Amino acid sequence: MSPQTAALAGSLANLYKQDYALWLDTTTQLIKAGRLAEIDIANLLEELNDMGRSEKQALTSNLIVVLMHLLKYTYQPGQRSNSWRFTLKEHRRRLQEALDVSPSLRPYLEQIWADCYQEARDLTATETGVGLENFPIESPFTQEQALDRKYLPK
């Protein structure tokens, strides 16, 4: 690496800390220009890793919301509302979009399914005041039902 390239890489690392948006623009322009030796590799790798983590966190969060609303819909039929149906539809849309954009997340969804249900079960009990023991230990919903925008429990 030439001293000039090393100086640019160092300044890009500083730019990352000072102006993230400008760092992104600069990095993008360097890649487009094929000037790969000048890229701030360390921070770029960190960003790419964080992107994958963020996708997984969003999938987890949206799945928990869907499972919570399915439980509320099932165990509080007298309180069903358009708001609950909207929340189900919106978070299912987000899940489907994530799986469409990144089909490789499907095995991750299967991996987190049981833990997400347990979290949804606990949060639903807290939110509704319905005792935790009233919700099944294992999910009464299949993954297909959770993702199906038309499915509503009876």
N, C-alpha and C positions, 0 to 999 in steps of 0.2 A: 504494500500500500504506500503510495507516495505521501510525502508530508502534507501536500495540499488536500488529498483525499482524506487523510487522517484528521486534518483540521476541520473539514466539512462534516465528517461523521461526528466529531466531538461537538460541533456547533449544533448539529441536528439533535443530538442527545440533550443538549441544553434547551433547544427549542421545544422539545417534547414536554419539558417541565414548565416552560414559560407560556407557550401558546399551542395548545393541542391541535386546534383546527388548522393552524398554519403548518404544523408538523405533518398532519395528514395530507394537506395539499402538496407540500414539498415532496413528501415521500411518493405520492402518486405520480407527480411529474417526473421524478427521477426514474421510477419504474417504467413509465411510458417512454422515456428517452433511452432506456436500456443502460442507464448509468447505475448498475446494480452494486458496484463496488463502493458507491458513495452513500448507500442506504444505511440508516441507523438500524442495523439488524437486531440488536438486543431488544430495543423497544418495539420493533415490528413483531418479533416473535412473541413478546408478552401480549401485545394487542390481539394477535391471532388466537393465542391460547385463551385469552379472556372472552373473545367472541364465542368460542365453543362452549365455554362455561356459562355464558349468559343465555345461550340458546337452551341449554339443559335446565337452567334455573327457571326460565320462562315456561318451559314445558311442565315442569314440576308444579309451579304456582298455578297455572291454568288448570291442570288436572285436579289439584286439590279443590279449587273453586267449583269445578263441575261436580265432583263427588259430594261436596258439601251441599250444593243445591239439589242434587238428586236425593240425598238423605232428607233434607228439609221437605222436599216435595212429597216424599213417601211418608214421612212420620208426622207431618203437620198439614194434612190435606185441607183443613179449614182455613189455612193461612196462605194458600197458593195465590200467586199474583202474577200479573203480566211482568212485573219487575223480575221475579224469579225466572220466568220463562225467557226474558231478554238476557239475563245474566248467563243462563245455560247456553243459549244460542250464540252469544258473543264469545264466550270462552271456548266453546266447541269450535267456533270458527277459527279462533287463534290457534288451537291445537291442530286443526286440520291444515291450516296454512303452514305451520311449522313443519308438519310431517310431509307436506307436499314439496316444500322448498328443500327440506333435508330428510329424505326417506331413511337415512341411516340413523335417525333418532328413534325409529320404531322399536328396535331392540331395547333402547334405553327406557322407553315408556313401559315396556313389559317388565324391565328390571325394577323400576320404581313403583309399579302399580300397588303392591301390597303396602309399602310404606306410606304412599300418598293416601291410600284409603284410611290407614290408621290415623294419620294426621287430620284428615277430613272428619273422621268420626269424632275425634277429640275436640276439634274446633267447633263442630256442629253442636255437640253436647254443651259446650260452654256458651255458645251464642244463643241457643234455644232454651236452655234450662232443662231440656229433656235429659234424663240420666244416661250416662254412657252405656250402662248395661242394657238399655233399650235398643241400641243399635247392634246389628250382627257383628261378630268379631271379624268375619270375612265379608268382603264386598258382596252385596246382593246383586250388583250390576256387573255385567261383562264389560270388557274393554270396548267391544263393538257398540254396546248400548251407550256407554259414556261418550263415545265420539259421534253417535248418530244424532244429527241435529233435530230429527223428528221424534225421537224417543222420549217419552215422559212416563214415569212410573204410574201405575194405577192407584 
